[in-house]
């Protein structure tokens, strides 16, 4: 309060009442505010300040309230109730101010708008709590939940604190609060901001800033983060493919804080010494190192990192490991061959068979996948021969091929024929026909014979004597069994072959020879047979073909001439008279060509009577039968020539009846 005495206060009250009575006697002169503080005020501490309050027709007493408590009263005649503060103080004047005027006896009091007076007090510089007040580095563990605190003392109004990490605002990870502080009997404040962020190795050496914003200015404090973290180990790649005999060098890159201890170690082995601790160097890689795993180890005061493995992939050409020996298999049974190769990259396997008859190497088609095993199902003599496999891989753009030793497959069992059944052979009529059958047999055959009709001829290594060949015995020599031969192999490693050839020769082939011929072969395992069918055909005649062609050409020319003549007659609209002499000449010429064609191969007319077919006795004869030959068979009747028709043609109408011999006539 202003310290007035009780008597003075009473006089003030009486004076106010008298003044109010006097003013109340003057109607229309009510008191009112002419000027009051219109808005909140902000004034730096220590500066003077006048709070305006001017009242017209003042009839009551002016009162200034501070934070709801009256601290000053006055009744100036001029109505100027303004209140002046010589030096604004935070403790005395920071708060809410309001000007009031007491009411007259019959009036209402006046109350101004309450305004807030803020006394500006500049805050002190922010301080980030750290081990040393002036340390520029702050050590913090990566991915930890540590709290970093920033304090700002004083400041009115309280400052606003923000956090920045390399100019990136991270205030959303902080919590701020205001705490009261008493210092030297003066009440003060402390603004506290706590940053709860997780930092990683990426934030190492970045700048952390605590910045306080205040109307009097901005203030900040900063530190450089030293993020401590476990070693982080990296290698360029985890698999190194190296050709055998080449060097390999692997650098292990480690990021850690503090600095790590690095070394290489073979898995489940000892550490490897090197001039560079973080470098694995092998001057010459060997194939026994293929698949070896080396690990890079790193550790520091924060702990040890998980070892990073590196596998060595050694490339080397194929090498034979194991393969089959000679295999013996019976016809219709199964067996298998195998060959195993070591190589990296894993080699592809190809199988080959050497044809024992030709010596040609045939590649065997195999399904994709693991072809180390070659199965042979339902074995035949075609599987006989030598086999081998090739291992192929590629290293550094170069193809490597390695072959295995050769493996022999020996097939045995019943005789087997290579021809399909039935086998059809064409024999020209009147000429020699060769009936040839090939078969394979292991063990060799003990009996081979031809069978047809009621005749059975055993195949032997026979030779015909000159006397037999000159005897002219057609019955003995028309069907001949040629010497039984073994098919020779061309492959130098196969001096023998298990296949044979049997031949039956038929001379002067005629329609009676058209039948089925069966070759039977027998060995220790049993008997097999195959049928061969002979079909007798007419031989090719060049003269007959030429004559037929001439006839066709002449007929075409004659037909063209007749068509042209008819067309000319129609155009001239005259009677078309054909020159009889020209027509006769044309008929004569046609008949002449026909006769020439008939002379080329005389046509024989087969009698309608039936003749008995007599088969030759093909049993090989003894010497006595050769000296006493049997009587000759009944000769076949000769075919009569067809008479010429030239002299029978009398006129042009008979020319149209000219016909060529039909197939039945022939």
C-alpha positions in Angstrom: 0.0 0.0 0.0 1.1 3.7 -0.1 1.3 4.0 3.7 -1.5 6.7 4.4 -2.6 7.4 8.0 -6.0 6.6 9.3 -7.0 10.2 9.6 -5.9 11.0 6.1 -7.8 8.0 4.8 -10.9 9.2 6.5 -10.6 12.7 5.0 -10.2 11.1 1.6 -13.4 9.1 2.1 -15.3 12.2 3.2 -13.9 14.3 0.4 -14.9 11.6 -2.1 -18.5 11.5 -0.7 -18.8 15.3 -0.9 -17.4 15.2 -4.5 -19.9 12.5 -5.4 -22.8 14.5 -4.0 -21.7 17.5 -5.9 -21.4 15.6 -9.2 -24.6 13.8 -8.5 -26.3 17.1 -8.5 -25.1 17.6 -12.2 -27.2 15.4 -14.4 -25.6 14.1 -17.6 -22.0 14.3 -16.3 -21.2 10.6 -15.6 -17.6 9.5 -15.2 -16.0 7.4 -17.9 -12.5 6.1 -19.1 -10.9 8.1 -21.7 -7.7 6.0 -21.9 -6.6 2.6 -20.4 -4.0 0.0 -21.3 -5.4 -1.7 -24.4 -3.2 -4.8 -24.7 -0.6 -6.8 -22.8 2.7 -5.2 -22.4 6.3 -6.6 -22.6 9.1 -4.5 -21.2 12.7 -5.4 -20.5 13.7 -5.4 -16.9 15.0 -2.0 -15.6 13.1 0.1 -18.1 10.5 2.8 -17.0 6.9 2.2 -17.8 3.7 4.3 -17.4 0.4 2.4 -17.2 -2.2 4.9 -18.6 -5.6 5.5 -16.9 -7.5 8.8 -17.7 -11.0 9.3 -16.4 -13.4 12.1 -17.5 -15.9 13.5 -15.0 -14.1 11.7 -12.2 -16.5 11.3 -9.3 -14.9 8.4 -7.5 -11.4 7.3 -6.5 -8.9 5.7 -8.9 -7.4 2.3 -7.7 -4.7 0.2 -9.4 -4.8 -3.5 -8.8 -1.7 -5.8 -9.3 -2.5 -9.5 -9.5 -5.9 -8.8 -7.8 -4.6 -6.6 -5.0 -5.0 -2.8 -4.7 -1.6 -1.1 -4.5 -2.4 2.5 -5.4 -5.4 5.0 -5.0 -5.8 8.6 -6.0 -8.5 11.1 -7.0 -6.8 13.7 -9.2 -9.0 16.6 -10.3 -7.9 16.3 -13.9 -8.8 12.6 -13.9 -5.3 11.4 -14.8 -4.9 8.2 -12.8 -1.9 6.9 -14.8 0.6 4.8 -12.8 4.3 5.2 -13.5 7.0 2.5 -12.8 10.5 4.0 -12.9 12.3 0.7 -13.2 10.4 -2.4 -14.1 11.3 -5.3 -11.9 10.6 -9.0 -12.5 9.8 -9.7 -8.9 7.6 -6.5 -8.3 5.9 -5.8 -11.6 5.6 -8.9 -13.7 1.9 -9.9 -13.6 -1.7 -8.7 -14.2 -2.6 -5.0 -13.9 -6.0 -3.3 -13.8 -7.3 0.3 -13.3 -10.6 0.8 -11.3 -12.7 3.8 -10.3 -15.0 3.6 -7.3 -18.7 4.4 -8.1 -20.6 7.6 -7.1 -23.5 7.3 -4.7 -26.0 6.6 -7.5 -23.7 5.3 -10.2 -21.6 2.3 -11.3 -17.9 1.7 -10.8 -15.4 1.8 -13.7 -13.2 -1.3 -14.3 -10.6 -1.3 -17.1 -9.4 -4.3 -19.1 -6.9 -6.4 -17.2 -3.5 -6.4 -19.0 -0.5 -8.6 -18.4 2.9 -7.0 -18.0 5.7 -9.3 -18.9 9.1 -8.3 -17.7 11.6 -9.6 -20.2 14.6 -11.3 -18.6 17.2 -12.8 -21.0 18.0 -16.5 -20.3 21.5 -17.7 -19.8 23.3 -19.8 -22.5 22.0 -23.4 -22.7 24.2 -26.1 -21.2 24.2 -29.8 -22.5 25.2 -32.0 -19.6 28.3 -34.0 -20.3 31.3 -35.4 -18.5 33.2 -32.2 -18.7 31.6 -28.7 -19.0 33.9 -27.7 -21.8 34.3 -31.0 -23.6 33.5 -30.8 -27.3 32.9 -34.6 -27.6 30.2 -36.7 -26.1 30.6 -40.5 -26.0 27.4 -42.5 -26.3 26.7 -46.1 -27.0 25.0 -47.0 -30.2 21.4 -48.0 -30.0 21.3 -47.4 -26.3 18.5 -45.7 -24.4 20.6 -43.0 -22.7 19.1 -39.5 -22.0 20.9 -36.3 -23.0 19.8 -33.2 -20.9 20.0 -29.5 -21.8 19.5 -26.8 -19.0 18.6 -23.2 -19.6 18.7 -20.9 -16.4 16.6 -17.8 -16.0 14.6 -16.3 -18.8 11.2 -14.6 -18.7 9.1 -15.8 -20.4 10.7 -19.3 -20.2 12.7 -20.1 -23.4 11.6 -22.6 -25.9 14.2 -25.4 -26.4 14.8 -27.3 -29.7 17.3 -30.1 -30.6 19.1 -30.4 -33.9 21.3 -33.2 -35.3 23.3 -31.9 -38.2 20.6 -29.3 -38.9 17.9 -32.0 -38.7 15.2 -31.1 -36.1 14.7 -34.0 -33.6 12.8 -32.0 -31.0 9.9 -34.5 -31.2 12.1 -37.0 -29.3 12.6 -34.6 -26.3 10.5 -33.6 -23.3 10.8 -30.0 -21.7 9.7 -28.8 -18.3 10.2 -25.7 -16.1 11.6 -25.9 -12.6 11.8 -23.1 -9.9 15.2 -22.1 -8.7 16.2 -19.9 -5.8 19.5 -18.1 -6.1 20.8 -15.4 -3.7 17.3 -14.9 -2.3 15.9 -14.3 -5.7 13.3 -16.7 -7.2 14.3 -17.9 -10.6 13.5 -20.7 -13.1 15.4 -23.4 -15.0 14.1 -24.8 -18.3 15.0 -28.4 -18.7 14.8 -30.5 -22.0 15.6 -34.2 -22.0 16.4 -35.9 -25.3 15.6 -39.6 -25.5 16.9 -40.7 -28.9 18.8 -43.8 -30.1 21.9 -43.2 -32.1 23.7 -45.6 -34.5 27.1 -45.7 -36.0 25.8 -43.5 -38.8 25.5 -40.6 -36.4 29.1 -40.9 -35.3 30.9 -37.5 -35.6 27.7 -35.6 -36.2 26.9 -32.4 -34.3 24.2 -32.3 -31.6 22.8 -28.8 -30.9 20.5 -27.6 -28.0 19.0 -24.2 -29.0 17.0 -21.9 -26.7 14.6 -19.4 -28.4 13.6 -16.2 -26.5 12.2 -12.8 -27.4 15.5 -11.4 -26.5 17.4 -13.7 -28.8 18.5 -17.3 -29.5 21.2 -19.1 -27.6 22.7 -22.6 -28.2 25.2 -25.2 -27.1 26.6 -28.1 -29.2 28.7 -31.2 -28.9 30.1 -33.7 -31.4 28.8 -37.2 -30.9 31.3 -40.0 -30.5 29.0 -43.0 -31.0 30.6 -46.2 -29.7 29.5 -49.4 -31.5 30.5 -53.0 -32.1 32.6 -53.7 -35.2 30.7 -54.0 -38.4 32.4 -56.5 -40.8 32.1 -56.6 -44.6 33.8 -58.5 -47.4 33.4 -57.8 -51.1 31.7 -61.2 -51.7 31.2 -64.4 -49.7 32.3 -66.8 -52.4 35.6 -66.5 -54.4 35.9 -68.7 -57.5 39.6 -69.3 -58.3 41.3 -71.5 -60.9 43.6 -74.1 -59.4 47.1 -72.8 -59.0 46.0 -69.1 -58.9 46.4 -66.7 -55.9 43.4 -65.3 -54.0 43.3 -62.1 -51.9 40.3 -61.0 -49.8 40.1 -57.8 -47.9 38.0 -57.6 -44.7 36.6 -54.1 -44.2 35.7 -53.3 -40.6 33.8 -50.2 -39.3 34.0 -49.8 -35.5 34.4 -47.2 -32.7 36.7 -47.5 -30.9 39.2 -49.1 -33.3 38.9 -52.9 -33.6 41.3 -55.8 -33.5 41.0 -57.8 -36.8 42.3 -61.3 -37.8 41.5 -64.1 -40.3 40.9 -67.7 -39.1 40.1 -71.0 -41.0 36.9 -72.4 -39.7 37.6 -74.9 -37.0 41.3 -74.1 -37.4 44.0 -71.7 -36.3 44.3 -68.0 -37.0 46.2 -67.0 -40.2 49.1 -64.7 -39.9 49.5 -62.0 -42.5 51.3 -58.8 -43.0 47.9 -57.1 -43.2 45.7 -58.2 -40.4 42.5 -57.6 -42.4 43.7 -59.3 -45.6 43.5 -63.0 -46.4 46.1 -63.9 -49.0 46.7 -67.4 -50.4 49.5 -67.4 -53.0 48.5 -70.7 -54.7 45.1 -72.3 -54.4 45.0 -76.1 -54.5 42.0 -78.3 -55.3 41.9 -79.7 -51.8 41.0 -76.2 -50.7 37.8 -76.4 -52.6 34.9 -75.6 -50.2 37.3 -74.3 -47.5 35.7 -71.6 -45.3 37.7 -68.7 -43.8 36.3 -66.2 -41.3 37.1 -62.6 -40.6 37.0 -61.8 -36.8 36.8 -58.2 -35.3 36.4 -57.0 -31.7 36.8 -53.8 -29.6 35.9 -52.6 -26.1 32.2 -52.8 -26.9 32.4 -56.4 -27.8 33.0 -58.9 -30.7 31.3 -58.9 -34.1 29.8 -62.0 -35.6 32.5 -63.6 -37.9 31.9 -63.2 -41.6 32.7 -66.3 -43.7 34.3 -66.5 -47.1 34.2 -69.8 -49.1 36.9 -70.6 -51.6 35.5 -72.2 -54.8 38.5 -73.9 -56.6 37.9 -74.6 -60.3 39.7 -77.6 -61.8 39.4 -79.9 -64.8 37.6 -83.3 -64.5 39.5 -86.3 -63.0 38.3 -89.9 -63.3 37.5 -91.4 -59.9 35.8 -94.7 -60.6 34.4 -96.6 -63.6 32.9 -100.0 -64.6 34.8 -103.1 -65.6 33.7 -105.6 -68.3 29.9 -106.4 -68.0 28.4 -109.6 -69.3 24.6 -109.7 -69.8 22.1 -112.1 -71.3 19.7 -111.2 -74.0 16.6 -109.6 -72.5 18.2 -108.9 -69.2 19.5 -105.6 -67.8 22.8 -104.2 -66.6 24.4 -100.8 -66.1 27.7 -99.0 -66.6 29.0 -96.2 -64.4 31.8 -93.7 -64.4 32.4 -91.0 -61.7 34.5 -87.9 -62.2 35.6 -85.2 -59.8 35.7 -81.7 -61.2 34.6 -78.1 -60.4 32.4 -76.9 -61.9 30.6 -80.2 -61.8 31.3 -81.8 -65.2 28.6 -82.9 -67.7 28.8 -86.6 -68.5 28.3 -87.9 -72.1 28.2 -91.6 -73.0 29.5 -93.1 -76.2 29.3 -96.6 -77.8 31.8 -97.9 -80.4 30.0 -99.9 -83.1 32.1 -103.1 -83.3 31.1 -103.6 -86.9 32.0 -100.1 -88.2 34.2 -98.6 -85.5 32.0 -95.5 -85.5 31.6 -93.7 -82.1 27.9 -93.1 -81.4 26.9 -90.6 -78.7 24.1 -92.0 -76.5 21.2 -89.7 -75.8 20.7 -89.3 -72.1 18.1 -87.3 -70.1 19.4 -84.2 -68.4 20.7 -84.6 -64.9 23.1 -86.9 -63.2 24.4 -89.2 -66.0 27.1 -91.0 -64.1 25.2 -94.2 -64.6 24.2 -95.7 -68.0 21.4 -98.3 -67.6 20.9 -101.0 -70.2 17.4 -102.5 -70.2 16.3 -105.5 -72.2 19.7 -106.1 -73.7 20.1 -107.0 -77.3 23.2 -107.7 -79.5 23.0 -104.1 -80.5 24.3 -103.3 -77.0 27.4 -105.3 -77.7 30.6 -103.4 -77.9 32.9 -100.9 -76.1 31.6 -97.9 -74.1 33.3 -94.9 -72.6 32.2 -91.6 -71.1 33.4 -88.1 -71.4 33.5 -85.5 -68.6 33.2 -81.9 -69.8 33.5 -78.6 -67.8 34.4 -75.0 -68.6 37.0 -73.0 -66.7 37.8 -69.4 -67.6 36.2 -69.7 -71.0 38.2 -72.9 -71.9 36.5 -76.2 -72.3 38.1 -79.3 -70.7 37.2 -82.8 -71.9 38.5 -86.0 -70.2 37.5 -89.5 -71.3 37.2 -92.6 -69.2 38.9 -95.9 -70.0 36.8 -98.1 -72.3 34.3 -100.6 -70.8 33.3 -103.7 -72.7 29.7 -105.1 -72.7 29.5 -108.8 -73.7 25.9 -109.9 -74.7 25.1 -113.6 -74.9 21.9 -115.7 -75.3 19.5 -116.9 -78.0 20.3 -116.1 -81.7 18.7 -112.8 -82.7 18.0 -111.4 -86.2 18.5 -107.8 -87.1 15.8 -107.7 -89.8 12.1 -107.0 -89.1 9.6 -109.7 -89.8 8.5 -110.4 -92.4 11.3 -109.2 -94.7 10.2 -108.8 -98.3 12.7 -109.2 -101.1 12.0 -108.6 -104.8 13.5 -111.1 -107.3 13.5 -110.4 -111.1 11.9 -113.1 -113.2 14.3 -115.0 -115.2 17.3 -113.7 -113.3 19.2 -114.5 -110.1 17.7 -113.6 -106.8 19.8 -113.3 -103.6 18.1 -114.1 -100.2 20.3 -112.8 -97.4 19.7 -113.0 -93.7 22.0 -111.7 -90.9 21.8 -112.8 -87.3 23.9 -112.6 -84.1 24.6 -115.5 -81.7 26.8 -115.9 -78.6 27.7 -118.7 -78.2 28.1 -119.4 -82.0 25.3 -121.3 -83.6 25.4 -125.1 -83.7 22.8 -125.5 -86.4 21.5 -123.1 -89.2 19.1 -124.1 -92.0 16.6 -122.7 -94.5 13.1 -124.0 -94.4 10.4 -123.5 -97.1 7.6 -125.7 -98.1 8.6 -129.2 -97.2 12.3 -128.6 -97.8 14.9 -128.0 -95.2 18.4 -127.0 -96.3 21.2 -126.9 -93.7 23.6 -124.0 -94.1 27.2 -125.2 -94.1 30.5 -123.9 -95.4 30.1 -125.7 -98.7 31.8 -125.3 -102.1 30.5 -126.6 -105.5 32.9 -128.6 -107.6 33.6 -127.7 -111.2 32.0 -130.9 -112.3 28.8 -129.9 -110.5 28.8 -126.5 -112.1 29.4 -128.0 -115.6 26.9 -130.8 -115.3 24.0 -128.6 -116.3 21.8 -130.2 -113.7 19.3 -127.4 -113.4 17.4 -129.1 -110.5 20.6 -129.2 -108.4 22.0 -125.8 -109.1 19.0 -123.4 -109.5 18.7 -123.1 -105.6 22.2 -122.8 -104.1 23.3 -122.2 -100.5 26.3 -120.0 -100.5 29.0 -120.5 -97.9 28.0 -119.5 -94.3 30.2 -116.5 -93.4 31.0 -114.5 -90.2 30.7 -110.8 -90.4 34.1 -109.3 -89.8 34.5 -106.3 -87.5 36.3 -103.2 -88.7 37.0 -102.0 -85.2 40.7 -102.7 -84.3 39.8 -103.5 -80.7 37.2 -106.1 -81.7 39.1 -108.9 -83.6 35.9 -111.1 -83.6 32.2 -110.4 -84.1 29.3 -112.5 -83.1 27.1 -111.9 -86.2 26.8 -114.1 -89.2 25.4 -114.0 -92.8 23.4 -116.8 -94.5 22.6 -116.6 -98.3 20.3 -118.5 -100.5 20.8 -118.0 -104.2 17.9 -118.7 -106.7 18.8 -118.7 -110.4 16.3 -118.2 -113.2 13.7 -116.9 -110.8 10.2 -117.7 -111.9 6.7 -117.3 -110.2 6.9 -120.7 -108.6 9.7 -119.3 -106.4 7.4 -116.7 -104.8 6.9 -117.9 -101.3 8.1 -117.5 -97.6 11.6 -118.7 -96.7 12.4 -119.2 -93.0 16.0 -119.2 -91.7 16.4 -121.0 -88.4 19.4 -120.6 -86.1 20.1 -122.7 -83.0 22.7 -122.4 -80.2 23.1 -123.6 -76.6 20.3 -121.2 -75.3 17.7 -122.3 -77.9 16.3 -121.6 -81.3 15.3 -118.4 -83.2 13.9 -118.0 -86.7 13.0 -115.2 -89.1 10.8 -115.2 -92.2 11.8 -113.8 -95.6 9.2 -113.4 -98.3 10.3 -113.4 -102.0 8.2 -111.5 -104.5 8.9 -112.2 -108.2 8.7 -109.1 -110.5 9.0 -108.5 -114.2 12.4 -107.2 -115.3 12.7 -103.7 -116.6 12.6 -103.4 -120.6 14.0 -100.3 -122.1 12.8 -101.1 -125.6 9.2 -101.5 -124.5 9.2 -98.2 -122.8 10.7 -96.5 -125.8 8.2 -97.9 -128.2 5.3 -96.9 -125.9 6.7 -93.4 -125.8 6.8 -93.1 -129.6 3.2 -94.3 -129.9 2.0 -91.7 -127.4 3.9 -88.9 -129.2 2.5 -89.9 -132.6 -1.1 -90.1 -131.3 -0.8 -86.6 -129.8 0.5 -85.2 -133.1 -2.4 -86.9 -135.1 -5.0 -85.7 -132.6 -3.7 -82.1 -132.9 -3.8 -82.3 -136.7 -7.5 -83.4 -136.6 -8.5 -80.7 -134.2 -6.9 -78.0 -136.4 -8.6 -79.3 -139.5 -12.1 -79.3 -137.8 -11.6 -75.8 -136.6 -10.7 -74.6 -140.1 -13.8 -76.2 -141.7 -16.0 -74.5 -139.2 -14.6 -71.1 -139.8 -14.9 -71.3 -143.6 -18.4 -72.8 -143.3 -17.7 -75.3 -146.1 -18.2 -79.0 -146.3 -15.3 -80.6 -144.6 -14.0 -83.4 -146.7 -11.2 -85.5 -145.5 -8.7 -86.6 -148.0 -9.0 -90.4 -148.1 -5.4 -90.7 -149.3 -4.1 -88.7 -146.4 -6.2 -90.7 -144.0 -4.9 -94.0 -145.5 -1.3 -92.7 -145.2 -1.9 -91.9 -141.6 -3.3 -95.3 -140.9 -0.4 -97.0 -142.6 2.1 -94.9 -140.6 0.3 -95.7 -137.3 0.2 -99.4 -138.1 3.9 -99.4 -139.0 4.9 -97.9 -135.7 2.7 -100.4 -133.9 4.4 -103.3 -135.7 7.8 -101.9 -134.8 7.0 -101.8 -131.1 5.7 -105.4 -131.3 8.9 -106.5 -132.9 10.9 -105.1 -130.0 9.4 -107.6 -127.6 7.2 -110.4 -129.1 4.0 -111.0 -127.3 3.3 -114.6 -126.3 -0.2 -115.8 -125.7 -0.3 -118.1 -122.7 -2.5 -121.2 -123.4 -5.5 -121.6 -121.3 -4.5 -125.0 -120.3 -3.0 -125.5 -116.8 0.5 -126.8 -116.3 1.8 -128.6 -113.3 4.4 -126.6 -111.3 7.4 -128.9 -110.6 9.7 -127.7 -107.8 13.4 -128.4 -108.1 14.9 -130.9 -105.7 17.3 -128.7 -103.8 19.0 -131.4 -101.7 22.6 -131.5 -102.4 23.3 -134.7 -104.5 25.9 -137.3 -104.1 28.4 -138.3 -106.8 26.2 -141.1 -108.0 23.2 -138.8 -108.6 25.4 -136.5 -110.6 26.6 -139.3 -112.9 23.0 -140.6 -113.3 20.9 -137.4 -113.6 17.1 -137.7 -113.3 14.9 -137.3 -116.4 14.1 -133.7 -117.3 10.9 -132.1 -116.1 8.1 -131.2 -118.6 9.0 -128.1 -120.5 6.8 -125.1 -120.3 4.8 -124.4 -123.6 6.1 -121.4 -125.6 4.0 -118.3 -125.9 2.6 -117.6 -129.4 3.2 -114.3 -131.0 0.2 -112.0 -131.5 -0.5 -111.6 -135.3 0.0 -108.1 -136.8 -3.1 -106.1 -137.6 -1.8 -103.9 -140.4 -3.3 -105.9 -143.3 -6.7 -106.2 -141.5 -7.3 -102.5 -141.6 -9.4 -101.8 -144.7 -10.8 -98.3 -144.1 -10.9 -95.4 -141.7 -13.7 -96.9 -139.6 -11.6 -99.9 -138.8 -8.8 -97.6 -137.5 -10.8 -96.8 -134.5 -11.0 -100.5 -133.6 -7.2 -100.7 -133.3 -6.3 -101.9 -129.7 -3.0 -102.6 -127.9 -2.4 -105.8 -126.0 -3.7 -105.7 -122.5 -2.0 -106.8 -119.4 -4.0 -110.0 -119.4 -2.7 -110.8 -122.9 0.8 -110.3 -121.8 
